[in-house]
Amino acid sequence: MRTLLAAAVLLAATGAGTARAMAADPNALWMIVHDHCVPDKMNNKNPAPCAEVKLGDDPDKGFAILKDLEGETQYLLIPTARITGIESPALLAPDAPNYFAEAWAARGFVDAAAHRELPRDDLSLAINSIYARSQNQLHIHIDCTRSDVRDAVRRELAAVGDKWAPFPEPLRGHRYWAMRVLSPTLDGIDPFKLLADGLPGAKAAMAAQTIVIVGADFPEGPGFVILATHADPAARSRGGGEELQDHACAVARS
């Protein structure tokens, strides 16, 4: 019954971050994780309706992985602590969990749903600004990269450096900043802090920021291209980096 109830709540959300979910309960994801996934994990050793729950030594620093109802391959990483979104100061605390690192480590769920191991740059992570989300609980989208975005990243790979600079091409009609990270994982690399501390003006307006991370293979080795932009009402941009992902995962069929 508990699993069915949680599934019903998620069904009402109809895919966090989508237009269909804008009128949904903004606390749906929190209720699923806090009221169902975590208790089920602790009491029954079964994280249902989530795919995974990791609590560690401190339940408030754990996270859950939940299959989103939109798309066959989209998963969400959701903290077990009450964190509203990208604007939360808790994300910039020295002891803050590295949620992006955990989200990348969970990409195997996407591979499994796609029925193949996807190349690094076919996979991406995204978090939307406060203006482009439907849920008031932090969640990172784990899914496939749009093929046109992947191709643009491949074309401009040599132009992306170790510090923030404008990405040479617009992506989905919007201008992004970009920097690279040379590492096979995001362990020890926190994109929230890289954005807040490295991009002028970002820390004072974190609610308007959006981050997308695309896996990459550089000549020097595996790494990531970190992309960021912000909501700009004048340009009709709500700061929804999720736009760079493909929840239909066309790259899995190409």
Secondary structure, DSSP 8 states (H G I E B T S, - for coil): -HHHHHHHHHHHHTSTTSGGGTTS-TTHHHHHIIIIIHHHHHHHS--TTSSEEE-TT-GGG-EEEEE-SSSSS-EEEEESS---STT-GGGGSTT---HHHHHHHTTHHHHHHHTS---GGGEEEEE--TTS-S-SS--EEEEEE-HHHHHHHHHTGGG--SS-EE-SS-BTTB--EEEEEE-SS-TT--HHHHHHHHSTTSGGGGGGEEEEEEEEEETTEEEEEEEEEE-BGGGTB---GGGGEETT-GGGT-
